[in-house]
Amino acid sequence: MAISLVKGQKIDLTKSNAGLTNLIIGLGWDPVQPKKGLFGFMKPDVNIDCDASALLLDVNGRLTKEENLVCFYNLASGCRSVVHSGDNLTGEGDGDDEQIFVDLNRVPADVHKILMVVNIYECESRKQDFGLIERAFIRVVNRANNQELVRFNLSDDYSGKTALIVAEIYRHNGEWKFNAIGEGAYAAHINLLARKYV
């Protein structure tokens, strides 16, 4: 049974799950539901494209190589320890909208943490923010047996924010842990968000 976390909680991944090496990081979200107005349901502009990304950071929290930004235009890190499933343009439907696969055995020694973030594509031209998104979550699944280990539902109000710092997987005393961050930020593009870690 998956452990459900709240913002700020940390949990061990590998210490209590012997042999855990391959992870599926599933991220999901839904456009807000239409509100009922005087003339029936008013459909908001829900053509919103959220993009999940992973940043492989060093012990100082720095992105030291361009190839360590895994996102919709760079689907794998140079070491291939982190691989993106590909871009989902709508976020509609149940389950994960995008997935990031992590092979812990292949993560280079100079990578201390893997930060999971979500941006809204073309947020400025479309005038969109995370107030148009609901039921956002991140979950960690053991790829070997599809067992969900951890789930973190992002329940804060992120209106006005165009990026979410969702969670991180990080090294601690030779093991890997998960940290539920859930912070909103502003970045019109994943490259602008990544620059904060250079």
N, C-alpha and C positions, 0 to 999 in steps of 0.2 A: 504494500500500500504506500502511495506517495506521501511524502511529508509536505504539508502546506505551510509556506512561510509568509511572514509579513515583512514589510519594509524594514530594512536594517538587520534582519536576522541572518546569521551565518550557520552553515552546516557542513559537516565533513562529507565528502563523497567517496573517497577511495579507502579510508581507514575502516569504515563499517561495511564496505562492499568489496570483499576480497576478489582480486582478479579483474576489477573494473578498469577497462582501458579504452573502450570505444563508446563515445557518447553521441546521442542525438540531442541537440539543443533546439527545441521547438518553440517558435514564437507565433502568437496569434493575436488577432484583433478583428473587430467588426465595425463597419460604419454605424453611426448613430441611427436609431430607428426613426422613421417619419413621425412627426407630431400631428395630432388631429387639430385642425383649425375649423373655422366657421363653415367652410365648404368641403368638408371631408379631410382626408389625409393630405398633408402638405409634404411633399417629398423634398428634403434638403439636397443640396449638391453633395452626393456621397461618392462621387467618382474620385476617390482618394487612394493614392498609391503610397503605401508605407514600405520602406525598405529596411530590412534587418542587416546588420553588419557586425563583424568581429574585429577588434583591434588586439593584436598580439603585442603586449607591452613588456618592457624590461623591468628590473627590480626597482627602478626609479619612476615607474609609471610612464615611460617614454616609448613612443613609436619610432624605433630606430631604423626601420627599413620600409620603403614604400610597399613592398610585396607582403608586409605584415598587416596590411589593411585588406580584409576579405569582405567584399561587398558585391553589388549587382554587376559591376564591370570588371571585377577581379575575383573570380569564383574560388580561388585556392591560394593559400599562402605558399611562398616559395618552397618551404619544406614539406608542403602537402599534409601537414598535421591538422589543418583546419580547412574544410571544404564547404562551400555554400551550395544549397540545393537549386538556386536560381530564383529569379524575380517573379513574385506574384503581384499582378497589377491591380487587384481589386480588394482582397481581404475577405471576399464572400465565402460562405460555406463554413462547416464545422471543422474543428481540429486545427492543426498547425497551418499557418499561412506560408511560412518560410521555415526552413530547417538549416542548421549549421552542424556539420559533422566534425567531431573532434577525436583524434587519435592521440591519447595522452602519452603513449610511448614514443611518438614521433615529435612531440613538442620540443624544440631545441632548449638546451640548458639556459640560454640567455633570455628566454621568455618566462617571465614570472607570473603574468596574469593574462587572461583572455577576457576582454571587456565586450559585452554584448550591448549594442545600441540599435535604436530604430529612428529613422528620419522620414519625413514626408517629402516625396519627390515633387519638385516644382511648387513648393509650398507658398512662395511669395507671389508668383504669377497667378496661382489659383486661389490665393487668399485663404489658405487652409491651415489649421493647427490641430493639436490633439484633443481639443474640445469636440471635434467631429468623430472621435473614435471612442468606442466603449469595449468592455470585456477584453482588455489587453492582458496577455499572460506570457510567461516564459516557463518552460518545463525542461527537466533533464531526464533523458531516457537512456537506460542501458541498451546499447545497440545489439548486444549479444542475445538478449531475450525479450526485448521490447518492454521491459518493466520500467514504468515511470517511477523515478526516485524522488524528485522534487518538483513542486509547482509553486509559482509565485504569481498571484493575481494582482495587477496594478490597478488599485481602486481609487487613487488620488484623482483630484481634478487637475488635468494638465492643459486646461484652456489657455491659449496664448503661446503655448510651447510648440516648437516644430521639431524637437528631437527628444528622445528619451534615453537616458543612461539606465538600462534595464537591470543588468546584473553582471557579475564577474565570476569566473572560475580562477582560482589562484593557488599557488604553491604555499604550503605551510608545514615546516618540519618534515619534508620529504613526502607529504601527502597532498592531495588536491581537495580544496574546499569550494563552497558556493556561497556567494554573498548577494543577497537581495537588495539592490540599491534603489531603484524606482524614483530617480530624480529627473525632473523636466529640465530642458535646456533650449537654447535657441541656436539653430544652425540651419541655414537655407540649403545646405548640401552636405553629404557625408564628408567631403574633402575639407570643408570648413570646420566641422567637428573634429576631424582627425588632427588638424593643425594645432589644436589645444593640447595635444599630447606629444608634440614634436620637441 
